[in-house]
Amino acid sequence: MTKHRRFERFRNSLISRSMLSAGWAILIILLIVLGFAFLLTKIDVPESVVSVVTAAALCIGAYVGGYVGARKNRRNGLLLGVMCGGVIFIILFLLSLIFVKSTEGLSGGAKLFLVMLCGSIGGIVGVNSKNTRY
């Protein structure tokens, strides 16, 4: 098997699609959190609202990641969404351990459940969406 075929096989694999969709999800989460941070600096809110806002950003990002990956793959949407959610959770958990040195707010299990649920819903919707041809 040539290198080109091996690369194409890896590029079309479920693992590479979940990593790519997790990258898009992290980017979306970052943009949403930056937008919410700008809004929350303009108004005074309690700390509990910040936890809810970050959980909402996490869910939206996981949904988008599952949707993008499943839309490209066109099959195995549930599995791809769950894998994307797991990758997102692992990346954000490690980043929070490195930079914050603690994981506060929602417990880790609840965040894992939310991310995997939203990612799987995005994966299901992405697979079942109509394929538009230009």
MARFITOR-530393 format. One record per residue: residue number from 1; chain; x, y negated, z negated of N, C-alpha, C, O in turn; residue in three letters. Coordinates in nm, 4 decimals. Atoms other than C-alpha are relative to their C-alpha. Layout:
// MARFITOR-530393
    nr   kette         nX         nY         nZ        caX        caY        caZ         cX         cY         cZ         oX         oY         oZ   rest
   NUM       A          X          Y          Z          X          Y          Z          X          Y          Z          X          Y          Z    Ala
...
END
This chain:
// MARFITOR-530393
    nr   kette         nX         nY         nZ        caX        caY        caZ         cX         cY         cZ         oX         oY         oZ   rest
     1       A     0.0850     0.1172     0.0000     0.0000     0.0000     0.0000     0.0895    -0.1235     0.0000     0.1848    -0.1314    -0.0776    Met
     2       A    -0.0826     0.1198    -0.0102     0.1429    -0.3360     0.0939    -0.0298    -0.0959    -0.1150    -0.1301    -0.0826    -0.1850    Thr
     3       A     0.0183     0.0986     0.1064     0.1839    -0.6268    -0.1450    -0.1267    -0.0818     0.0222    -0.1965    -0.1178    -0.0726    Lys
     4       A     0.1184     0.0799    -0.0312    -0.0891    -0.8166     0.0333    -0.1276     0.0711    -0.0434    -0.2171     0.0088    -0.1005    His
     5       A     0.1192    -0.0755     0.0391    -0.3444    -0.5421    -0.0229    -0.0110     0.0115    -0.1514    -0.1208     0.0034    -0.2065    Arg
     6       A     0.0039    -0.0062     0.1465    -0.2465    -0.5056    -0.3882    -0.0450    -0.1330    -0.0588    -0.1223    -0.1364    -0.1545    Arg
     7       A     0.0415     0.1316     0.0474    -0.2842    -0.8799    -0.4365    -0.1486    -0.0227     0.0243    -0.2178    -0.0749    -0.0631    Phe
     8       A     0.1426     0.0149    -0.0307    -0.6247    -0.8800    -0.2665    -0.0847     0.0867    -0.0926    -0.1916     0.0448    -0.1370    Glu
     9       A     0.0733    -0.0882     0.0896    -0.7350    -0.5850    -0.4776    -0.0063    -0.0589    -0.1405    -0.1102    -0.0531    -0.2062    Arg
    10       A    -0.0003     0.0625     0.1324    -0.6278    -0.7639    -0.7972    -0.0862    -0.1256    -0.0011    -0.1584    -0.1507    -0.0976    Phe
    11       A     0.0765     0.1243    -0.0062    -0.7833    -1.0926    -0.6853    -0.1494     0.0268    -0.0028    -0.2256    -0.0547    -0.0550    Arg
    12       A     0.1410    -0.0348    -0.0016    -1.1166    -0.9197    -0.6321    -0.0412     0.0861    -0.1186    -0.1561     0.1295    -0.1259    Asn
    13       A     0.0333    -0.0855     0.1133    -1.1005    -0.7228    -0.9562    -0.0796    -0.0777    -0.1045    -0.0830    -0.2007    -0.1047    Ser
    14       A     0.0833     0.0576     0.1043    -1.3268    -0.7825    -1.2528     0.0832    -0.0781    -0.1008     0.0368    -0.1783    -0.1553    Leu
    15       A    -0.0861     0.0673     0.0970    -1.0360    -0.8832    -1.4756     0.0415    -0.1375     0.0509     0.0350    -0.2357    -0.0231    Ile
    16       A    -0.0424     0.1305    -0.0519    -0.9097    -1.1588    -1.2479    -0.1181    -0.0955     0.0127    -0.1030    -0.2156    -0.0097    Ser
    17       A     0.1183     0.0865    -0.0084    -1.2634    -1.2890    -1.1913    -0.0393    -0.0524    -0.1378    -0.0788    -0.1683    -0.1510    Arg
    18       A     0.0350     0.0465     0.1340    -1.3272    -1.3029    -1.5662     0.1014    -0.1021    -0.0511     0.0641    -0.1958    -0.1217    Ser
    19       A    -0.1012     0.0979     0.0412    -0.9971    -1.4860    -1.6239    -0.0234    -0.1339     0.0714    -0.0125    -0.2398     0.0096    Met
    20       A     0.0257     0.1217    -0.0754    -1.0779    -1.7370    -1.3485    -0.1247    -0.0714    -0.0515    -0.1250    -0.1936    -0.0664    Leu
    21       A     0.1224     0.0619     0.0509    -1.4295    -1.7949    -1.4778     0.0204    -0.0531    -0.1418    -0.0402    -0.1534    -0.1794    Ser
    22       A    -0.0308     0.0515     0.1338    -1.2942    -1.8337    -1.8319     0.0791    -0.1296     0.0098     0.0613    -0.2191    -0.0729    Ala
    23       A    -0.0725     0.1252    -0.0217    -1.0569    -2.0998    -1.7022    -0.0945    -0.1144     0.0332    -0.0805    -0.2247    -0.0197    Gly
    24       A     0.0997     0.1017    -0.0310    -1.3477    -2.2894    -1.5500    -0.0822    -0.0352    -0.1233    -0.1140    -0.1520    -0.1458    Trp
    25       A     0.0800     0.0242     0.1203    -1.5445    -2.2478    -1.8737     0.0767    -0.0852    -0.1004     0.0186    -0.1749    -0.1614    Ala
    26       A    -0.0802     0.0797     0.0923    -1.2583    -2.3865    -2.0849     0.0063    -0.1448     0.0486     0.0003    -0.2375    -0.0321    Ile
    27       A    -0.0024     0.1350    -0.0553    -1.2375    -2.6858    -1.8508    -0.1327    -0.0715    -0.0252    -0.1333    -0.1886    -0.0631    Leu
    28       A     0.1320     0.0586     0.0241    -1.6130    -2.7479    -1.8799    -0.0182    -0.0302    -0.1481    -0.0707    -0.1359    -0.1832    Ile
    29       A     0.0105     0.0229     0.1443    -1.5993    -2.7105    -2.2594     0.0810    -0.1230    -0.0395     0.0348    -0.2055    -0.1183    Ile
    30       A    -0.0843     0.1149     0.0306    -1.3151    -2.9604    -2.2754    -0.0661    -0.1306     0.0439    -0.0654    -0.2286    -0.0306    Leu
    31       A     0.0670     0.1207    -0.0485    -1.5047    -3.2134    -2.0634    -0.1222    -0.0361    -0.0839    -0.1455    -0.1534    -0.1129    Leu
    32       A     0.1193     0.0252     0.0809    -1.8236    -3.1746    -2.2669     0.0398    -0.0502    -0.1385    -0.0209    -0.1439    -0.1904    Ile
    33       A    -0.0441     0.0434     0.1326    -1.6388    -3.2070    -2.5977     0.0563    -0.1422     0.0056     0.0333    -0.2213    -0.0860    Val
    34       A    -0.0503     0.1372    -0.0149    -1.4591    -3.5194    -2.4711    -0.1151    -0.0995     0.0137    -0.1106    -0.2078    -0.0446    Leu
    35       A     0.1168     0.0864    -0.0139    -1.7927    -3.6696    -2.3679    -0.0738    -0.0185    -0.1316    -0.1118    -0.1302    -0.1668    Gly
    36       A     0.0647     0.0097     0.1303    -1.9517    -3.5884    -2.7027     0.0854    -0.0779    -0.0995     0.0317    -0.1520    -0.1818    Phe
    37       A    -0.0882     0.0739     0.0905    -1.6478    -3.7247    -2.8866    -0.0107    -0.1495     0.0255    -0.0113    -0.2291    -0.0684    Ala
    38       A     0.0171     0.1412    -0.0318    -1.6842    -4.0535    -2.7020    -0.1324    -0.0518    -0.0554    -0.1374    -0.1602    -0.1136    Phe
    39       A     0.1304     0.0428     0.0513    -2.0547    -4.0707    -2.7907    -0.0031    -0.0051    -0.1521    -0.0623    -0.0961    -0.2101    Leu
    40       A     0.0040    -0.0049     0.1459    -1.9986    -3.9737    -3.1532     0.0872    -0.1074    -0.0648     0.0683    -0.1387    -0.1824    Leu
    41       A    -0.0767     0.1114     0.0545    -1.7396    -4.2497    -3.1981    -0.0822    -0.1280    -0.0015    -0.0548    -0.2184    -0.0804    Thr
    42       A     0.0843     0.1192    -0.0070    -2.0055    -4.5052    -3.1070    -0.1076    -0.0024    -0.1079    -0.1550    -0.1095    -0.1459    Lys
    43       A     0.1028    -0.0073     0.1044    -2.2547    -4.3837    -3.3685     0.0544     0.0783    -0.1184     0.1465     0.1587    -0.1037    Ile
    44       A    -0.0429    -0.0700     0.1207    -2.2143    -4.2589    -3.7238    -0.0908     0.1206    -0.0219    -0.2117     0.1052    -0.0392    Asp
    45       A     0.0781    -0.1221     0.0155    -2.3255    -3.8969    -3.7606     0.0601     0.0851    -0.1114     0.1799     0.0762    -0.1383    Val
    46       A    -0.0549    -0.0903     0.1017    -2.2921    -3.6399    -4.0380     0.0842     0.1109     0.0632     0.0765     0.1360     0.1835    Pro
    47       A    -0.0921    -0.1023    -0.0497    -2.0368    -3.3622    -4.0073    -0.0724     0.1236     0.0516    -0.0186     0.1954     0.1359    Glu
    48       A     0.0746    -0.1167    -0.0470    -2.3049    -3.0956    -3.9574    -0.0401    -0.0156     0.1472    -0.0516     0.0838     0.2189    Ser
    49       A     0.0354     0.0244    -0.1393    -2.4014    -3.2584    -3.6261     0.1185     0.0340     0.0906     0.0995     0.0846     0.2012    Val
    50       A    -0.1196    -0.0307    -0.0786    -2.0430    -3.2210    -3.5027     0.0106     0.1504     0.0248     0.0476     0.1922     0.1346    Val
    51       A    -0.0039    -0.1453    -0.0153    -2.0599    -2.8450    -3.5617    -0.1031     0.0473     0.1021    -0.0751     0.1362     0.1827    Ser
    52       A     0.1044    -0.0371    -0.0951    -2.3859    -2.8197    -3.3680     0.0387    -0.0423     0.1420     0.0153     0.0317     0.2375    Val
    53       A    -0.0401     0.0505    -0.1311    -2.2484    -3.0306    -3.0815     0.1100     0.0879     0.0601     0.1065     0.1184     0.1793    Val
    54       A    -0.1061    -0.0865    -0.0527    -1.9361    -2.8159    -3.0496    -0.0532     0.1383     0.0354    -0.0080     0.1985     0.1328    Thr
    55       A     0.0612    -0.1289    -0.0339    -2.1453    -2.4977    -3.0575    -0.0782    -0.0104     0.1306    -0.0771     0.0826     0.2112    Ala
    56       A     0.0734     0.0205    -0.1250    -2.3651    -2.6419    -2.7804     0.0964    -0.0085     0.1182     0.0691     0.0474     0.2244    Ala
    57       A    -0.0999     0.0085    -0.1063    -2.0572    -2.7279    -2.5734     0.0577     0.1377     0.0310     0.0821     0.1709     0.1470    Ala
    58       A    -0.0514    -0.1355    -0.0174    -1.9267    -2.3760    -2.6278    -0.0983     0.0863     0.0779    -0.0583     0.1625     0.1659    Leu
    59       A     0.1024    -0.0784    -0.0703    -2.2561    -2.2231    -2.5115    -0.0136    -0.0433     0.1457    -0.0254     0.0409     0.2347    Cys
    60       A     0.0115     0.0492    -0.1374    -2.2796    -2.4457    -2.2041     0.1199     0.0444     0.0826     0.1044     0.0874     0.1969    Ile
    61       A    -0.1202    -0.0422    -0.0716    -1.9210    -2.3693    -2.1069     0.0004     0.1488     0.0293     0.0403     0.1902     0.1382    Gly
    62       A     0.0056    -0.1446    -0.0217    -1.9704    -1.9943    -2.1519    -0.1020     0.0346     0.1078    -0.0787     0.1236     0.1896    Ala
    63       A     0.1013    -0.0230    -0.1032    -2.2859    -2.0065    -1.9410     0.0560    -0.0318     0.1388     0.0395     0.0461     0.2327    Tyr
    64       A    -0.0570     0.0398    -0.1287    -2.1067    -2.1929    -1.6618     0.1074     0.0989     0.0438     0.1144     0.1346     0.1614    Val
    65       A    -0.1036    -0.0971    -0.0339    -1.8123    -1.9527    -1.6775    -0.0575     0.1316     0.0495    -0.0101     0.1864     0.1490    Gly
    66       A     0.0648    -0.1227    -0.0445    -2.0362    -1.6471    -1.6518    -0.0690    -0.0172     0.1335    -0.0666     0.0730     0.2172    Gly
    67       A     0.0693     0.0275    -0.1255    -2.2360    -1.8074    -1.3722     0.0980    -0.0057     0.1166     0.0745     0.0551     0.2211    Tyr
    68       A    -0.0977     0.0165    -0.1084    -1.9303    -1.9026    -1.1653     0.0627     0.1344     0.0366     0.0757     0.1668     0.1547    Val
    69       A    -0.0623    -0.1285    -0.0288    -1.7669    -1.5622    -1.1995    -0.0948     0.0979     0.0667    -0.0562     0.1679     0.1603    Gly
    70       A     0.0965    -0.0937    -0.0569    -2.0816    -1.3651    -1.1231    -0.0473    -0.0462     0.1375    -0.0772     0.0360     0.2241    Ala
    71       A     0.0401     0.0525    -0.1316    -2.1757    -1.5928    -0.8344     0.1023     0.0390     0.1062     0.0665     0.0703     0.2197    Arg
    72       A    -0.1064    -0.0373    -0.0934    -1.8401    -1.5185    -0.6725     0.0046     0.1520     0.0191     0.0269     0.1989     0.1307    Lys
    73       A    -0.0121    -0.1462    -0.0055    -1.8438    -1.1443    -0.7531    -0.1244     0.0659     0.0606    -0.1128     0.1661     0.1312    Asn
    74       A     0.1286    -0.0471    -0.0516    -2.2145    -1.0860    -0.6677    -0.0427     0.1377    -0.0522    -0.1373     0.1964     0.0004    Arg
    75       A     0.0435    -0.1238     0.0660    -2.2333    -0.7727    -0.8874     0.0640     0.0053    -0.1384     0.1591    -0.0678    -0.1664    Arg
    76       A    -0.0493    -0.0163     0.1370    -2.1724    -0.6647    -1.2487    -0.0038    -0.1312    -0.0777     0.0917    -0.1638    -0.1481    Asn
    77       A     0.0106     0.1297     0.0652    -2.2951    -1.0007    -1.3798     0.0012     0.0069    -0.1506     0.0651    -0.0756    -0.2158    Gly
    78       A     0.0040    -0.0135     0.1448    -2.3676    -0.8830    -1.7319     0.1376     0.0319    -0.0556     0.1814    -0.0298    -0.1527    Leu
    79       A    -0.1335    -0.0380     0.0451    -2.0291    -0.7186    -1.7729     0.0989    -0.1141     0.0186     0.1811    -0.1400    -0.0693    Leu
    80       A    -0.0902     0.1109    -0.0260    -1.8471    -1.0112    -1.6155    -0.0246    -0.1150    -0.0975     0.0704    -0.1774    -0.1446    Leu
    81       A     0.0327     0.1051     0.0965    -2.0302    -1.2595    -1.8400     0.0489     0.0323    -0.1398     0.0998    -0.0552    -0.2098    Gly
    82       A    -0.0484    -0.0408     0.1325    -1.9479    -1.0614    -2.1532     0.1524    -0.0064    -0.0060     0.2092    -0.0505    -0.1060    Val
    83       A    -0.1465     0.0073    -0.0030    -1.5829    -1.0312    -2.0493     0.0479    -0.1449    -0.0008     0.1450    -0.1783    -0.0687    Met
    84       A    -0.0344     0.1423    -0.0025    -1.5677    -1.4028    -1.9731    -0.0191    -0.0611    -0.1391     0.0653    -0.1380    -0.1851    Cys
    85       A     0.0239     0.0491     0.1357    -1.7200    -1.4795    -2.3140     0.1058     0.0477    -0.0980     0.1489    -0.0283    -0.1847    Gly
    86       A    -0.1053    -0.0512     0.0872    -1.4668    -1.2555    -2.4861     0.1327    -0.0710     0.0214     0.2039    -0.1016    -0.0742    Gly
    87       A    -0.1248     0.0709    -0.0306    -1.1767    -1.4235    -2.3083    -0.0054    -0.1430    -0.0537     0.0927    -0.1922    -0.1095    Val
    88       A     0.0164     0.1364     0.0517    -1.3123    -1.7692    -2.3971     0.0167    -0.0003    -0.1514     0.0864    -0.0855    -0.2065    Ile
    89       A    -0.0090    -0.0056     0.1455    -1.3506    -1.6685    -2.7613     0.1433     0.0225    -0.0461     0.1892    -0.0427    -0.1398    Phe
    90       A    -0.1380    -0.0286     0.0397    -0.9994    -1.5268    -2.7829     0.0886    -0.1230     0.0199     0.1687    -0.1566    -0.0674    Ile
    91       A    -0.0813     0.1187    -0.0270    -0.8436    -1.8357    -2.6214    -0.0286    -0.1097    -0.1017     0.0646    -0.1672    -0.1580    Ile
    92       A     0.0337     0.1068     0.0936    -1.0328    -2.0821    -2.8412     0.0340     0.0367    -0.1443     0.0719    -0.0499    -0.2231    Leu
    93       A    -0.0368    -0.0444     0.1349    -0.9752    -1.8745    -3.1549     0.1501    -0.0167    -0.0228     0.1924    -0.0644    -0.1280    Phe
    94       A    -0.1455     0.0157     0.0136    -0.5998    -1.8675    -3.0926     0.0399    -0.1473    -0.0027     0.1282    -0.1860    -0.0793    Leu
    95       A    -0.0298     0.1430     0.0021    -0.5942    -2.2400    -3.0149    -0.0370    -0.0638    -0.1332     0.0354    -0.1499    -0.1833    Leu
    96       A     0.0384     0.0560     0.1300    -0.7813    -2.3182    -3.3352     0.0936     0.0465    -0.1106     0.1193    -0.0290    -0.2044    Ser
    97       A    -0.0975    -0.0453     0.0990    -0.5388    -2.1044    -3.5363     0.1327    -0.0742     0.0128     0.1980    -0.1031    -0.0874    Leu
    98       A    -0.1277     0.0676    -0.0214    -0.2387    -2.2767    -3.3788    -0.0068    -0.1464    -0.0425     0.0804    -0.1939    -0.1152    Ile
    99       A     0.0046     0.1434     0.0224    -0.3530    -2.6380    -3.3989    -0.0684    -0.0402    -0.1303    -0.0213    -0.1317    -0.1979    Phe
   100       A     0.0750     0.0388     0.1185    -0.6051    -2.6518    -3.6845     0.0420     0.0822    -0.1212     0.0263     0.0378    -0.2350    Val
   101       A    -0.0426    -0.0940     0.1031    -0.4675    -2.3570    -3.8851    -0.1155     0.0506    -0.0871    -0.0944     0.1001    -0.1978    Lys
   102       A     0.1172    -0.0580     0.0648    -0.8217    -2.2617    -3.9852    -0.1130     0.0060     0.1016    -0.1089    -0.0604     0.2052    Ser
   103       A     0.1183    -0.0072    -0.0854    -1.1527    -2.1690    -3.8289    -0.1199    -0.0346    -0.0867    -0.1709     0.0497    -0.1606    Thr
   104       A     0.1120     0.0467     0.0799    -1.4291    -2.3746    -3.9861    -0.1245    -0.0100     0.0857    -0.1209     0.0165     0.2059    Glu
   105       A     0.1251     0.0122    -0.0742    -1.7887    -2.4350    -3.8886    -0.0717     0.1335     0.0010    -0.0790     0.2023    -0.1009    Gly
   106       A     0.0654    -0.1301    -0.0126    -1.9781    -2.1359    -3.7607     0.1025     0.1105    -0.0208     0.2201     0.0941     0.0117    Leu
   107       A    -0.0930    -0.1112     0.0201    -1.8263    -1.8055    -3.8543     0.0446     0.0566     0.1344    -0.0203     0.0356     0.2368    Ser
   108       A    -0.0551    -0.0561    -0.1231    -1.6159    -1.6213    -3.5992    -0.0943     0.0967     0.0684    -0.1036     0.0984     0.1911    Gly
   109       A     0.0940    -0.0958    -0.0576    -1.8732    -1.3493    -3.5504    -0.1170    -0.0677     0.0690    -0.1627    -0.0218     0.1736    Gly
   110       A     0.1118     0.0730    -0.0611    -2.1507    -1.5991    -3.4782     0.0442    -0.0670     0.1295    -0.0302    -0.0672     0.2276    Ala
   111       A    -0.0505     0.0617    -0.1226    -1.9352    -1.7848    -3.2249     0.0220     0.1053     0.1080    -0.0095     0.0821     0.2247    Lys
   112       A    -0.0209    -0.1077    -0.0962    -1.8390    -1.4572    -3.0587    -0.1326     0.0442     0.0599    -0.1430     0.0642     0.1809    Leu
   113       A     0.1321    -0.0399    -0.0486    -2.2046    -1.3578    -3.0348    -0.0582    -0.1054     0.0938    -0.1109    -0.0714     0.1997    Phe
   114       A     0.0534     0.1066    -0.0843    -2.3071    -1.6986    -2.8948     0.0701    -0.0064     0.1350     0.0049    -0.0204     0.2385    Leu
   115       A    -0.0755     0.0104    -0.1247    -2.0296    -1.7053    -2.6359    -0.0304     0.1185     0.0909    -0.0498     0.1004     0.2111    Val
   116       A     0.0287    -0.1174    -0.0827    -2.0931    -1.3501    -2.5170    -0.1436    -0.0010     0.0505    -0.1694     0.0408     0.1633    Met
   117       A     0.1394     0.0071    -0.0421    -2.4701    -1.4052    -2.5064    -0.0171    -0.1011     0.1129    -0.0791    -0.0709     0.2149    Leu
   118       A     0.0134     0.1033    -0.1042    -2.4461    -1.7285    -2.3076     0.0759     0.0388     0.1270     0.0287     0.0126     0.2376    Cys
   119       A    -0.0741    -0.0463    -0.1172    -2.1797    -1.5816    -2.0787    -0.0748     0.1080     0.0758    -0.0756     0.1089     0.1989    Gly
   120       A     0.0747    -0.1066    -0.0678    -2.3925    -1.2754    -2.0086    -0.1248    -0.0545     0.0684    -0.1609    -0.0080     0.1765    Ser
   121       A     0.1156     0.0622    -0.0652    -2.6993    -1.4898    -1.9361     0.0442    -0.0717     0.1276    -0.0222    -0.0623     0.2309    Ile
   122       A    -0.0537     0.0657    -0.1192    -2.4895    -1.6987    -1.6970     0.0367     0.0999     0.1079     0.0148     0.0742     0.2262    Gly
   123       A    -0.0343    -0.1041    -0.0958    -2.3623    -1.3794    -1.5331    -0.1218     0.0591     0.0682    -0.1200     0.0846     0.1886    Gly
   124       A     0.1228    -0.0552    -0.0574    -2.7122    -1.2435    -1.4837    -0.0622    -0.0994     0.0975    -0.1049    -0.0617     0.2067    Ile
   125       A     0.0570     0.1017    -0.0880    -2.8362    -1.5716    -1.3379     0.0864    -0.0178     0.1250     0.0337    -0.0371     0.2345    Val
   126       A    -0.0905     0.0167    -0.1133    -2.5272    -1.5997    -1.1155    -0.0142     0.1109     0.1032    -0.0092     0.0844     0.2234    Gly
   127       A     0.0171    -0.1118    -0.0929    -2.5760    -1.2542    -0.9640    -0.1342    -0.0086     0.0702    -0.1442     0.0216     0.1891    Val
   128       A     0.1341     0.0017    -0.0572    -2.9472    -1.3051    -0.9088    -0.0351    -0.1291     0.0723    -0.1472    -0.1429     0.1214    Asn
   129       A     0.0287     0.1238    -0.0719    -2.9189    -1.6525    -0.7566     0.0104     0.0258     0.1498     0.0813     0.1161     0.1942    Ser
   130       A     0.0001    -0.0173    -0.1448    -2.9795    -1.6893    -0.3864     0.1354    -0.0380     0.0572     0.1999    -0.1320     0.0108    Lys
   131       A    -0.1263     0.0261    -0.0674    -2.6769    -1.6810    -0.1630    -0.0256    -0.0987     0.1131    -0.0910    -0.0650     0.2117    Asn
   132       A     0.0207     0.0997    -0.1045    -2.6719    -2.0006     0.0404     0.1130     0.0083     0.1009     0.2301     0.0187     0.0642    Thr
   133       A    -0.0993    -0.0040    -0.1070    -2.4949    -1.9929     0.3729    -0.0029    -0.1335     0.0725    -0.1091    -0.1870     0.1044    Arg
   134       A    -0.0104     0.1310    -0.0635    -2.3707    -2.3085     0.5336     0.0238     0.0122     0.1475     0.0350    -0.0889     0.2168    Tyr
END
